[in-house]
Amino acid sequence: MPRVYRLTFAILLVLAATRLAYADERAPEHFRVRMETTKGAFVIDCVREWAPLGADRFYTLVTSGYFDDSAFFRVVEGKWTQFGISGKPEVAQAWRTRTIADDPFTQSNVRGTVAFAFAVKNGRTTQVFINVVDNHVTHDKEPFVPFGRIVAGMDVVDSLYNGYGESALGGIRAGKQDPLFQNGNDYLKKNFPKLDYIKTARVE
């Protein structure tokens, strides 16, 4: 195959993997996602009415395999569990600036609810967190907009390794996430070997 065709084919593969050539898919009004992790499985019940744009983005990420082999890189005991930076640098970087607009706030950030993290208005991309406690006092003020909740396997979420706390990468606002975007899972496995990972995420 001539070099120019090889390059074109490679570009098309990246576009397919990241869905950059298309808008987010419209999610079903109600769908469930099963996440198989290094500690077991949990299920997220997603309701599009709660946050239409957030649900569409989450559905698109799941169906494209974005979350497969990605880390729970920010697990803070008594607060939240965060994930959503691809372990493949080229994929993570391609999605990093692909923002979606804010959804109206409808659901409170109680234990087990799932929402996108963000640093600025209309700045949600791929990073998601699970409220492991009732965070409505702090998170409803931002507001973080839940699009789903854990309906099975919350004990698995509770068991994810939290010994690194904020020291692994921190949140978007901490400005410490570049190593993962640049070097992928190799960085985490070398520096934070006890982190747990999503093996697969699939719509049930």
Backbone as JSON Lines, residues from 0, in Angstrom:
{"i":0,"aa":"M","n":[0.86,-1.2,0.0],"ca":[0.0,0.0,0.0],"c":[0.89,1.25,0.0]}
{"i":1,"aa":"P","n":[0.7,2.19,-0.95],"ca":[1.51,3.4,-0.98],"c":[1.41,4.17,0.33]}
{"i":2,"aa":"R","n":[2.48,4.92,0.63],"ca":[2.56,5.61,1.91],"c":[1.39,6.58,2.12]}
{"i":3,"aa":"V","n":[0.99,7.31,1.09],"ca":[-0.09,8.27,1.23],"c":[-1.39,7.59,1.62]}
{"i":4,"aa":"Y","n":[-1.62,6.39,1.08],"ca":[-2.84,5.67,1.43],"c":[-2.77,5.12,2.84]}
{"i":5,"aa":"R","n":[-1.57,4.71,3.25],"ca":[-1.41,4.22,4.62],"c":[-1.71,5.34,5.61]}
{"i":6,"aa":"L","n":[-1.23,6.54,5.33],"ca":[-1.47,7.68,6.22],"c":[-2.95,8.03,6.28]}
{"i":7,"aa":"T","n":[-3.58,8.03,5.11],"ca":[-5.02,8.33,5.06],"c":[-5.82,7.3,5.85]}
{"i":8,"aa":"F","n":[-5.45,6.03,5.68],"ca":[-6.14,4.96,6.39],"c":[-5.96,5.12,7.89]}
{"i":9,"aa":"A","n":[-4.75,5.48,8.33],"ca":[-4.47,5.67,9.76],"c":[-5.31,6.8,10.33]}
{"i":10,"aa":"I","n":[-5.44,7.89,9.57],"ca":[-6.25,9.02,10.01],"c":[-7.71,8.62,10.15]}
{"i":11,"aa":"L","n":[-8.19,7.85,9.17],"ca":[-9.58,7.39,9.23],"c":[-9.83,6.5,10.44]}
{"i":12,"aa":"L","n":[-8.84,5.69,10.79],"ca":[-8.98,4.83,11.97],"c":[-9.11,5.66,13.23]}
{"i":13,"aa":"V","n":[-8.3,6.71,13.35],"ca":[-8.38,7.58,14.52],"c":[-9.72,8.27,14.57]}
{"i":14,"aa":"L","n":[-10.2,8.76,13.43],"ca":[-11.51,9.42,13.39],"c":[-12.61,8.47,13.81]}
{"i":15,"aa":"A","n":[-12.51,7.24,13.36],"ca":[-13.54,6.26,13.73],"c":[-13.5,5.97,15.21]}
{"i":16,"aa":"A","n":[-12.3,5.87,15.76],"ca":[-12.16,5.55,17.19],"c":[-12.64,6.68,18.08]}
{"i":17,"aa":"T","n":[-12.49,7.89,17.61],"ca":[-12.84,9.03,18.46],"c":[-14.17,9.66,18.1]}
{"i":18,"aa":"R","n":[-14.78,9.24,16.99],"ca":[-16.05,9.78,16.52],"c":[-15.97,11.3,16.26]}
{"i":19,"aa":"L","n":[-14.77,11.79,15.92],"ca":[-14.62,13.22,15.71],"c":[-15.32,13.69,14.44]}
{"i":20,"aa":"A","n":[-15.59,12.77,13.54],"ca":[-16.21,13.18,12.28],"c":[-17.72,13.34,12.42]}
{"i":21,"aa":"Y","n":[-18.26,13.02,13.58],"ca":[-19.69,13.02,13.76],"c":[-20.09,13.74,15.05]}
{"i":22,"aa":"A","n":[-21.33,14.16,15.12],"ca":[-21.87,14.67,16.37],"c":[-22.13,13.49,17.3]}
{"i":23,"aa":"D","n":[-22.28,13.77,18.6],"ca":[-22.62,12.71,19.53],"c":[-23.91,12.03,19.09]}
{"i":24,"aa":"E","n":[-23.96,10.73,19.3],"ca":[-25.18,10.0,19.0],"c":[-26.27,10.4,19.99]}
{"i":25,"aa":"R","n":[-27.51,10.4,19.53],"ca":[-28.62,10.61,20.45],"c":[-28.8,9.32,21.24]}
{"i":26,"aa":"A","n":[-28.72,9.44,22.53],"ca":[-28.88,8.28,23.39],"c":[-30.34,7.87,23.49]}
{"i":27,"aa":"P","n":[-30.59,6.61,23.8],"ca":[-31.97,6.21,24.13],"c":[-32.45,7.0,25.34]}
{"i":28,"aa":"E","n":[-33.74,7.12,25.49],"ca":[-34.28,7.88,26.63],"c":[-33.89,7.24,27.96]}
{"i":29,"aa":"H","n":[-33.66,5.96,27.92],"ca":[-33.26,5.24,29.12],"c":[-32.34,4.1,28.7]}
{"i":30,"aa":"F","n":[-31.16,4.01,29.29],"ca":[-30.25,2.92,28.96],"c":[-29.35,2.61,30.16]}
{"i":31,"aa":"R","n":[-28.81,1.42,30.17],"ca":[-27.92,1.01,31.25],"c":[-26.55,0.64,30.7]}
{"i":32,"aa":"V","n":[-25.53,0.99,31.47],"ca":[-24.16,0.7,31.09],"c":[-23.52,-0.16,32.17]}
{"i":33,"aa":"R","n":[-22.98,-1.29,31.76],"ca":[-22.27,-2.18,32.67],"c":[-20.77,-1.95,32.52]}
{"i":34,"aa":"M","n":[-20.14,-1.63,33.62],"ca":[-18.69,-1.44,33.63],"c":[-18.03,-2.59,34.37]}
{"i":35,"aa":"E","n":[-17.21,-3.33,33.63],"ca":[-16.4,-4.39,34.23],"c":[-15.08,-3.76,34.65]}
{"i":36,"aa":"T","n":[-14.74,-3.91,35.92],"ca":[-13.53,-3.28,36.45],"c":[-12.6,-4.33,37.06]}
{"i":37,"aa":"T","n":[-11.46,-3.87,37.49],"ca":[-10.51,-4.77,38.15],"c":[-10.97,-5.19,39.54]}
{"i":38,"aa":"K","n":[-12.08,-4.63,40.02],"ca":[-12.64,-5.03,41.31],"c":[-14.02,-5.68,41.17]}
{"i":39,"aa":"G","n":[-14.51,-5.83,39.97],"ca":[-15.85,-6.36,39.76],"c":[-16.65,-5.44,38.86]}
{"i":40,"aa":"A","n":[-17.95,-5.67,38.79],"ca":[-18.8,-4.91,37.87],"c":[-19.79,-4.02,38.61]}
{"i":41,"aa":"F","n":[-20.14,-2.9,37.96],"ca":[-21.25,-2.08,38.45],"c":[-22.06,-1.6,37.25]}
{"i":42,"aa":"V","n":[-23.3,-1.2,37.51],"ca":[-24.23,-0.81,36.44],"c":[-24.74,0.61,36.69]}
{"i":43,"aa":"I","n":[-24.67,1.43,35.64],"ca":[-25.17,2.81,35.69],"c":[-26.48,2.87,34.92]}
{"i":44,"aa":"D","n":[-27.52,3.31,35.58],"ca":[-28.82,3.52,34.95],"c":[-28.85,4.98,34.48]}
{"i":45,"aa":"C","n":[-28.94,5.2,33.17],"ca":[-28.86,6.54,32.6],"c":[-30.23,7.01,32.12]}
{"i":46,"aa":"V","n":[-30.57,8.24,32.44],"ca":[-31.87,8.82,32.09],"c":[-31.62,10.08,31.27]}
{"i":47,"aa":"R","n":[-31.92,10.04,30.0],"ca":[-31.61,11.17,29.13],"c":[-32.34,12.44,29.55]}
{"i":48,"aa":"E","n":[-33.52,12.31,30.08],"ca":[-34.3,13.47,30.5],"c":[-33.56,14.29,31.57]}
{"i":49,"aa":"W","n":[-32.76,13.64,32.38],"ca":[-32.03,14.35,33.43],"c":[-31.0,15.32,32.86]}
{"i":50,"aa":"A","n":[-30.32,14.89,31.79],"ca":[-29.24,15.7,31.2],"c":[-29.03,15.22,29.77]}
{"i":51,"aa":"P","n":[-29.81,15.72,28.82],"ca":[-29.76,15.21,27.45],"c":[-28.38,15.23,26.8]}
{"i":52,"aa":"L","n":[-27.69,16.35,26.9],"ca":[-26.37,16.43,26.25],"c":[-25.36,15.54,26.96]}
{"i":53,"aa":"G","n":[-25.43,15.5,28.28],"ca":[-24.53,14.63,29.03],"c":[-24.78,13.17,28.73]}
{"i":54,"aa":"A","n":[-26.04,12.77,28.65],"ca":[-26.38,11.38,28.33],"c":[-25.92,11.02,26.93]}
{"i":55,"aa":"D","n":[-26.12,11.92,25.97],"ca":[-25.67,11.66,24.59],"c":[-24.16,11.49,24.54]}
{"i":56,"aa":"R","n":[-23.41,12.34,25.25],"ca":[-21.96,12.23,25.25],"c":[-21.52,10.91,25.9]}
{"i":57,"aa":"F","n":[-22.11,10.57,27.03],"ca":[-21.74,9.34,27.71],"c":[-22.03,8.12,26.83]}
{"i":58,"aa":"Y","n":[-23.17,8.12,26.2],"ca":[-23.57,7.03,25.31],"c":[-22.58,6.9,24.15]}
{"i":59,"aa":"T","n":[-22.19,8.02,23.57],"ca":[-21.25,8.02,22.46],"c":[-19.89,7.48,22.91]}
{"i":60,"aa":"L","n":[-19.44,7.91,24.07],"ca":[-18.15,7.44,24.58],"c":[-18.18,5.93,24.85]}
{"i":61,"aa":"V","n":[-19.25,5.46,25.46],"ca":[-19.36,4.03,25.77],"c":[-19.4,3.2,24.5]}
{"i":62,"aa":"T","n":[-20.25,3.59,23.55],"ca":[-20.4,2.78,22.33],"c":[-19.17,2.83,21.43]}
{"i":63,"aa":"S","n":[-18.32,3.81,21.61],"ca":[-17.08,3.88,20.83],"c":[-15.92,3.19,21.53]}
{"i":64,"aa":"G","n":[-16.16,2.66,22.75],"ca":[-15.1,1.97,23.48],"c":[-14.11,2.89,24.17]}
{"i":65,"aa":"Y","n":[-14.48,4.16,24.31],"ca":[-13.55,5.14,24.86],"c":[-13.06,4.77,26.26]}
{"i":66,"aa":"F","n":[-13.94,4.26,27.1],"ca":[-13.58,4.02,28.49],"c":[-12.81,2.72,28.72]}
{"i":67,"aa":"D","n":[-12.75,1.85,27.73],"ca":[-12.07,0.57,27.91],"c":[-10.61,0.77,28.3]}
{"i":68,"aa":"D","n":[-10.17,0.04,29.31],"ca":[-8.79,0.1,29.79],"c":[-8.39,1.5,30.22]}
{"i":69,"aa":"S","n":[-9.3,2.18,30.92],"ca":[-8.99,3.49,31.48],"c":[-9.1,3.45,32.99]}
{"i":70,"aa":"A","n":[-8.37,4.33,33.65],"ca":[-8.19,4.26,35.11],"c":[-9.21,5.08,35.89]}
{"i":71,"aa":"F","n":[-9.49,4.61,37.1],"ca":[-10.14,5.44,38.11],"c":[-9.0,6.22,38.77]}
{"i":72,"aa":"F","n":[-8.67,7.36,38.2],"ca":[-7.44,8.06,38.57],"c":[-7.59,9.02,39.74]}
{"i":73,"aa":"R","n":[-8.82,9.3,40.13],"ca":[-9.04,10.24,41.24],"c":[-10.12,9.65,42.15]}
{"i":74,"aa":"V","n":[-9.68,8.91,43.11],"ca":[-10.6,8.23,44.03],"c":[-10.36,8.8,45.42]}
{"i":75,"aa":"V","n":[-11.28,9.62,45.87],"ca":[-11.12,10.32,47.14],"c":[-12.14,9.78,48.14]}
{"i":76,"aa":"E","n":[-11.64,9.16,49.17],"ca":[-12.51,8.53,50.16],"c":[-13.49,9.54,50.75]}
{"i":77,"aa":"G","n":[-14.75,9.15,50.81],"ca":[-15.77,10.02,51.38],"c":[-16.17,11.18,50.49]}
{"i":78,"aa":"K","n":[-15.8,11.13,49.2],"ca":[-16.17,12.22,48.3],"c":[-16.66,11.69,46.95]}
{"i":79,"aa":"W","n":[-15.72,11.23,46.11],"ca":[-16.07,10.85,44.75],"c":[-15.04,9.91,44.16]}
{"i":80,"aa":"T","n":[-15.42,9.32,43.02],"ca":[-14.53,8.49,42.21],"c":[-14.6,9.03,40.79]}
{"i":81,"aa":"Q","n":[-13.44,9.36,40.22],"ca":[-13.42,10.0,38.89],"c":[-12.67,9.15,37.88]}
{"i":82,"aa":"F","n":[-13.17,9.15,36.64],"ca":[-12.55,8.45,35.53],"c":[-12.88,9.2,34.25]}
{"i":83,"aa":"G","n":[-12.34,8.73,33.11],"ca":[-12.75,9.34,31.84],"c":[-11.64,9.97,31.02]}
{"i":84,"aa":"I","n":[-10.37,9.62,31.31],"ca":[-9.28,10.0,30.4],"c":[-8.78,8.71,29.77]}
{"i":85,"aa":"S","n":[-8.9,8.58,28.47],"ca":[-8.5,7.36,27.8],"c":[-7.04,7.02,28.1]}
{"i":86,"aa":"G","n":[-6.77,5.73,28.23],"ca":[-5.4,5.28,28.45],"c":[-4.55,5.34,27.2]}
{"i":87,"aa":"K","n":[-5.18,5.65,26.05],"ca":[-4.46,5.8,24.78],"c":[-4.27,7.3,24.52]}
{"i":88,"aa":"P","n":[-3.05,7.81,24.56],"ca":[-2.81,9.26,24.44],"c":[-3.45,9.9,23.22]}
{"i":89,"aa":"E","n":[-3.38,9.24,22.05],"ca":[-3.91,9.85,20.83],"c":[-5.42,10.01,20.91]}
{"i":90,"aa":"V","n":[-6.1,9.08,21.58],"ca":[-7.54,9.17,21.74],"c":[-7.9,10.23,22.78]}
{"i":91,"aa":"A","n":[-7.21,10.2,23.91],"ca":[-7.47,11.18,24.98],"c":[-7.29,12.61,24.47]}
{"i":92,"aa":"Q","n":[-6.22,12.84,23.72],"ca":[-5.95,14.19,23.23],"c":[-6.96,14.63,22.19]}
{"i":93,"aa":"A","n":[-7.42,13.69,21.37],"ca":[-8.4,14.04,20.34],"c":[-9.72,14.49,20.95]}
{"i":94,"aa":"W","n":[-10.08,13.93,22.11],"ca":[-11.33,14.28,22.76],"c":[-11.19,15.44,23.75]}
{"i":95,"aa":"R","n":[-10.0,15.81,24.1],"ca":[-9.77,16.71,25.24],"c":[-10.47,18.05,25.1]}
{"i":96,"aa":"T","n":[-10.56,18.57,23.91],"ca":[-11.16,19.89,23.7],"c":[-12.55,19.82,23.06]}
{"i":97,"aa":"R","n":[-13.09,18.64,22.97],"ca":[-14.4,18.48,22.32],"c":[-15.48,18.66,23.38]}
{"i":98,"aa":"T","n":[-15.82,19.88,23.66],"ca":[-16.72,20.21,24.76],"c":[-18.19,20.13,24.35]}
{"i":99,"aa":"I","n":[-19.04,20.01,25.36],"ca":[-20.48,20.1,25.15],"c":[-21.03,21.2,26.06]}
{"i":100,"aa":"A","n":[-22.15,21.74,25.66],"ca":[-22.79,22.8,26.45],"c":[-23.35,22.23,27.75]}
{"i":101,"aa":"D","n":[-23.57,23.1,28.7],"ca":[-24.15,22.69,29.98],"c":[-25.61,22.27,29.8]}
{"i":102,"aa":"D","n":[-26.02,21.31,30.61],"ca":[-27.43,20.93,30.71],"c":[-28.07,21.67,31.88]}
{"i":103,"aa":"P","n":[-29.37,21.92,31.83],"ca":[-30.06,22.48,32.99],"c":[-29.96,21.5,34.16]}
{"i":104,"aa":"F","n":[-29.83,22.05,35.35],"ca":[-29.71,21.2,36.54],"c":[-31.08,20.69,36.96]}
{"i":105,"aa":"T","n":[-31.18,19.35,37.14],"ca":[-32.47,18.76,37.53],"c":[-32.37,17.8,38.7]}
{"i":106,"aa":"Q","n":[-31.24,17.08,38.81],"ca":[-31.12,16.03,39.82],"c":[-30.0,16.35,40.81]}
{"i":107,"aa":"S","n":[-30.22,16.04,42.06],"ca":[-29.24,16.33,43.1],"c":[-28.1,15.31,43.11]}
{"i":108,"aa":"N","n":[-26.94,15.75,43.56],"ca":[-25.75,14.9,43.61],"c":[-25.73,14.07,44.9]}
{"i":109,"aa":"V","n":[-26.64,13.13,44.97],"ca":[-26.7,12.24,46.12],"c":[-25.81,11.02,45.85]}
{"i":110,"aa":"R","n":[-25.61,10.2,46.88],"ca":[-24.76,9.03,46.74],"c":[-25.22,8.15,45.57]}
{"i":111,"aa":"G","n":[-24.25,7.75,44.75],"ca":[-24.51,6.86,43.64],"c":[-24.82,7.54,42.33]}
{"i":112,"aa":"T","n":[-25.05,8.85,42.34],"ca":[-25.32,9.54,41.07],"c":[-24.02,9.78,40.31]}
{"i":113,"aa":"V","n":[-24.16,9.92,38.99],"ca":[-23.02,10.01,38.08],"c":[-23.16,11.26,37.22]}
{"i":114,"aa":"A","n":[-22.09,12.04,37.11],"ca":[-22.14,13.3,36.37],"c":[-20.79,13.57,35.71]}
{"i":115,"aa":"F","n":[-20.79,14.48,34.75],"ca":[-19.54,14.91,34.13],"c":[-18.86,15.97,35.0]}
{"i":116,"aa":"A","n":[-17.54,15.85,35.09],"ca":[-16.74,16.89,35.73],"c":[-16.48,18.0,34.73]}
{"i":117,"aa":"F","n":[-16.21,19.2,35.22],"ca":[-15.88,20.31,34.34],"c":[-15.09,21.34,35.12]}
{"i":118,"aa":"A","n":[-14.4,22.21,34.39],"ca":[-13.62,23.27,35.02],"c":[-14.2,24.64,34.73]}
{"i":119,"aa":"V","n":[-14.85,24.78,33.57],"ca":[-15.41,26.07,33.16],"c":[-16.8,25.84,32.59]}
{"i":120,"aa":"K","n":[-17.57,26.89,32.46],"ca":[-18.91,26.83,31.9],"c":[-18.85,26.22,30.49]}
{"i":121,"aa":"N","n":[-19.8,25.36,30.19],"ca":[-19.88,24.69,28.88],"c":[-18.57,23.97,28.53]}
{"i":122,"aa":"G","n":[-17.95,23.39,29.54],"ca":[-16.63,22.78,29.35],"c":[-16.57,21.28,29.56]}
{"i":123,"aa":"R","n":[-17.71,20.59,29.58],"ca":[-17.66,19.14,29.78],"c":[-17.1,18.43,28.55]}
{"i":124,"aa":"T","n":[-16.29,17.4,28.8],"ca":[-15.73,16.63,27.68],"c":[-15.94,15.13,27.91]}
{"i":125,"aa":"T","n":[-15.03,14.5,28.64],"ca":[-15.09,13.04,28.81],"c":[-14.98,12.58,30.26]}
{"i":126,"aa":"Q","n":[-14.62,13.47,31.16],"ca":[-14.35,13.04,32.53],"c":[-15.64,12.97,33.37]}
{"i":127,"aa":"V","n":[-15.8,11.86,34.04],"ca":[-17.02,11.53,34.75],"c":[-16.68,11.2,36.2]}
{"i":128,"aa":"F","n":[-17.59,11.51,37.11],"ca":[-17.36,11.11,38.5],"c":[-18.63,10.5,39.09]}
{"i":129,"aa":"I","n":[-18.4,9.66,40.09],"ca":[-19.47,9.02,40.84],"c":[-19.45,9.59,42.25]}
{"i":130,"aa":"N","n":[-20.59,10.06,42.7],"ca":[-20.69,10.54,44.08],"c":[-20.74,9.32,45.01]}
{"i":131,"aa":"V","n":[-19.72,9.16,45.84],"ca":[-19.73,8.02,46.75],"c":[-20.39,8.37,48.08]}
{"i":132,"aa":"V","n":[-20.72,9.64,48.26],"ca":[-21.51,10.1,49.4],"c":[-22.52,11.12,48.88]}
{"i":133,"aa":"D","n":[-23.35,11.61,49.74],"ca":[-24.28,12.68,49.36],"c":[-23.5,13.99,49.29]}
{"i":134,"aa":"N","n":[-23.27,14.47,48.07],"ca":[-22.5,15.7,47.85],"c":[-23.37,16.88,47.45]}
{"i":135,"aa":"H","n":[-24.65,16.83,47.74],"ca":[-25.55,17.87,47.22],"c":[-25.21,19.26,47.75]}
{"i":136,"aa":"V","n":[-24.7,19.35,48.95],"ca":[-24.41,20.66,49.55],"c":[-23.37,21.41,48.72]}
{"i":137,"aa":"T","n":[-22.34,20.71,48.26],"ca":[-21.28,21.36,47.47],"c":[-21.51,21.27,45.97]}
{"i":138,"aa":"H","n":[-21.93,20.11,45.47],"ca":[-21.97,19.89,44.03],"c":[-23.21,20.46,43.35]}
{"i":139,"aa":"D","n":[-24.29,20.61,44.07],"ca":[-25.49,21.18,43.45],"c":[-25.32,22.68,43.21]}
{"i":140,"aa":"K","n":[-24.35,23.29,43.87],"ca":[-24.13,24.73,43.71],"c":[-23.37,25.06,42.44]}
{"i":141,"aa":"E","n":[-22.6,24.11,41.91],"ca":[-21.72,24.41,40.77],"c":[-22.47,24.83,39.5]}
{"i":142,"aa":"P","n":[-23.45,24.09,38.93],"ca":[-23.89,22.77,39.38],"c":[-23.33,21.66,38.5]}
{"i":143,"aa":"F","n":[-23.04,20.53,39.14],"ca":[-22.74,19.31,38.4],"c":[-24.08,18.61,38.13]}
{"i":144,"aa":"V","n":[-24.28,18.18,36.9],"ca":[-25.6,17.69,36.48],"c":[-25.59,16.17,36.29]}
{"i":145,"aa":"P","n":[-26.14,15.4,37.22],"ca":[-26.18,13.95,37.06],"c":[-27.0,13.53,35.84]}
{"i":146,"aa":"F","n":[-26.49,12.5,35.16],"ca":[-27.23,11.91,34.04],"c":[-27.61,10.47,34.34]}
{"i":147,"aa":"G","n":[-27.18,9.95,35.49],"ca":[-27.49,8.57,35.82],"c":[-27.15,8.27,37.27]}
{"i":148,"aa":"R","n":[-27.38,7.01,37.65],"ca":[-27.07,6.59,39.02],"c":[-26.7,5.12,39.02]}
{"i":149,"aa":"I","n":[-25.91,4.7,39.99],"ca":[-25.52,3.31,40.15],"c":[-26.71,2.53,40.69]}
{"i":150,"aa":"V","n":[-27.08,1.46,40.0],"ca":[-28.21,0.64,40.46],"c":[-27.76,-0.76,40.86]}
{"i":151,"aa":"A","n":[-26.53,-1.1,40.59],"ca":[-25.98,-2.39,41.02],"c":[-24.46,-2.24,41.11]}
{"i":152,"aa":"G","n":[-23.87,-2.81,42.15],"ca":[-22.42,-2.79,42.27],"c":[-21.84,-1.58,42.98]}
{"i":153,"aa":"M","n":[-22.64,-0.88,43.77],"ca":[-22.08,0.27,44.5],"c":[-20.98,-0.18,45.46]}
{"i":154,"aa":"D","n":[-21.07,-1.43,45.92],"ca":[-20.01,-1.97,46.78],"c":[-18.69,-2.08,46.01]}
{"i":155,"aa":"V","n":[-18.78,-2.32,44.7],"ca":[-17.58,-2.35,43.87],"c":[-16.97,-0.96,43.78]}
{"i":156,"aa":"V","n":[-17.82,0.04,43.55],"ca":[-17.34,1.42,43.5],"c":[-16.65,1.79,44.82]}
{"i":157,"aa":"D","n":[-17.25,1.4,45.93],"ca":[-16.68,1.71,47.24],"c":[-15.33,1.03,47.46]}
{"i":158,"aa":"S","n":[-15.09,-0.08,46.76],"ca":[-13.86,-0.84,46.99],"c":[-12.69,-0.41,46.1]}
{"i":159,"aa":"L","n":[-12.93,0.48,45.14],"ca":[-11.85,0.93,44.25],"c":[-10.74,1.59,45.06]}
{"i":160,"aa":"Y","n":[-9.5,1.34,44.66],"ca":[-8.36,1.81,45.45],"c":[-8.36,3.33,45.6]}
{"i":161,"aa":"N","n":[-8.3,3.79,46.86],"ca":[-8.36,5.23,47.12],"c":[-7.13,5.76,47.86]}
{"i":162,"aa":"G","n":[-6.08,4.94,47.91],"ca":[-4.91,5.33,48.69],"c":[-4.14,6.53,48.15]}
{"i":163,"aa":"Y","n":[-4.28,6.82,46.87],"ca":[-3.56,7.96,46.29],"c":[-4.34,9.27,46.44]}
{"i":164,"aa":"G","n":[-5.65,9.18,46.64],"ca":[-6.45,10.39,46.78],"c":[-6.27,11.34,45.61]}
{"i":165,"aa":"E","n":[-5.95,12.59,45.93],"ca":[-5.76,13.62,44.9],"c":[-4.35,13.61,44.32]}
{"i":166,"aa":"S","n":[-3.47,12.77,44.85],"ca":[-2.06,12.87,44.45],"c":[-1.76,12.24,43.09]}
{"i":167,"aa":"A","n":[-2.64,11.35,42.59],"ca":[-2.35,10.72,41.31],"c":[-2.41,11.74,40.18]}
{"i":168,"aa":"L","n":[-3.59,12.35,40.0],"ca":[-3.73,13.38,38.96],"c":[-4.51,14.59,39.46]}
{"i":169,"aa":"G","n":[-5.45,14.39,40.35],"ca":[-6.32,15.48,40.78],"c":[-7.39,15.76,39.74]}
{"i":170,"aa":"G","n":[-8.2,16.77,40.02],"ca":[-9.28,17.13,39.12],"c":[-8.8,17.99,37.97]}
{"i":171,"aa":"I","n":[-9.73,18.36,37.1],"ca":[-9.41,19.18,35.93],"c":[-8.79,20.51,36.36]}
{"i":172,"aa":"R","n":[-9.32,21.07,37.42],"ca":[-8.86,22.4,37.86],"c":[-7.49,22.37,38.5]}
{"i":173,"aa":"A","n":[-7.02,21.18,38.92],"ca":[-5.73,21.09,39.59],"c":[-4.57,21.28,38.63]}
{"i":174,"aa":"G","n":[-4.81,21.08,37.32],"ca":[-3.77,21.28,36.33],"c":[-2.66,20.25,36.34]}
{"i":175,"aa":"K","n":[-2.97,19.02,36.81],"ca":[-1.94,17.98,36.92],"c":[-2.22,16.77,36.04]}
{"i":176,"aa":"Q","n":[-3.08,16.93,35.06],"ca":[-3.49,15.77,34.26],"c":[-2.69,15.56,32.98]}
{"i":177,"aa":"D","n":[-1.82,16.5,32.64],"ca":[-1.08,16.41,31.38],"c":[-0.31,15.1,31.2]}
{"i":178,"aa":"P","n":[0.35,14.56,32.24],"ca":[1.1,13.32,32.03],"c":[0.25,12.17,31.49]}
{"i":179,"aa":"L","n":[-1.0,12.07,31.92],"ca":[-1.86,11.0,31.42],"c":[-2.28,11.27,29.99]}
{"i":180,"aa":"F","n":[-2.59,12.51,29.66],"ca":[-2.94,12.85,28.28],"c":[-1.75,12.6,27.34]}
{"i":181,"aa":"Q","n":[-0.55,12.81,27.84],"ca":[0.63,12.69,26.98],"c":[1.19,11.28,26.91]}
{"i":182,"aa":"N","n":[1.08,10.53,28.01],"ca":[1.75,9.24,28.08],"c":[0.83,8.05,28.35]}
{"i":183,"aa":"G","n":[-0.45,8.32,28.56],"ca":[-1.41,7.25,28.73],"c":[-1.21,6.41,29.98]}
{"i":184,"aa":"N","n":[-1.71,5.19,29.92],"ca":[-1.66,4.3,31.07],"c":[-0.25,3.97,31.52]}
{"i":185,"aa":"D","n":[0.72,4.06,30.62],"ca":[2.1,3.77,31.01],"c":[2.53,4.65,32.17]}
{"i":186,"aa":"Y","n":[2.11,5.92,32.12],"ca":[2.46,6.85,33.21],"c":[1.84,6.4,34.53]}
{"i":187,"aa":"L","n":[0.56,6.07,34.49],"ca":[-0.12,5.68,35.73],"c":[0.42,4.38,36.29]}
{"i":188,"aa":"K","n":[0.64,3.4,35.42],"ca":[1.09,2.1,35.9],"c":[2.5,2.16,36.48]}
{"i":189,"aa":"K","n":[3.29,3.09,36.0],"ca":[4.64,3.26,36.53],"c":[4.63,4.01,37.86]}
{"i":190,"aa":"N","n":[3.8,5.03,37.97],"ca":[3.83,5.91,39.14],"c":[2.76,5.62,40.18]}
{"i":191,"aa":"F","n":[1.64,5.02,39.75],"ca":[0.52,4.74,40.66],"c":[-0.01,3.34,40.38]}
{"i":192,"aa":"P","n":[0.81,2.33,40.66],"ca":[0.5,0.96,40.23],"c":[-0.72,0.32,40.9]}
{"i":193,"aa":"K","n":[-1.24,0.89,41.97],"ca":[-2.35,0.28,42.67],"c":[-3.73,0.75,42.18]}
{"i":194,"aa":"L","n":[-3.75,1.68,41.25],"ca":[-5.03,2.17,40.75],"c":[-5.85,1.05,40.11]}
{"i":195,"aa":"D","n":[-7.16,1.15,40.22],"ca":[-8.05,0.23,39.55],"c":[-8.44,0.79,38.18]}
{"i":196,"aa":"Y","n":[-8.91,-0.13,37.3],"ca":[-9.2,0.23,35.92],"c":[-10.56,-0.3,35.47]}
{"i":197,"aa":"I","n":[-11.14,0.4,34.5],"ca":[-12.29,-0.11,33.76],"c":[-11.75,-1.07,32.7]}
{"i":198,"aa":"K","n":[-12.2,-2.29,32.73],"ca":[-11.81,-3.24,31.67],"c":[-12.64,-2.97,30.41]}
{"i":199,"aa":"T","n":[-13.95,-2.96,30.59],"ca":[-14.85,-2.67,29.47],"c":[-16.05,-1.91,29.99]}
{"i":200,"aa":"A","n":[-16.66,-1.11,29.11],"ca":[-17.92,-0.42,29.4],"c":[-18.85,-0.69,28.22]}
{"i":201,"aa":"R","n":[-20.02,-1.28,28.49],"ca":[-20.91,-1.66,27.41],"c":[-22.36,-1.32,27.77]}
{"i":202,"aa":"V","n":[-23.11,-0.9,26.77],"ca":[-24.55,-0.71,26.96],"c":[-25.19,-2.08,27.07]}
{"i":203,"aa":"E","n":[-26.0,-2.29,28.1],"ca":[-26.64,-3.59,28.3],"c":[-27.84,-3.76,27.36]}
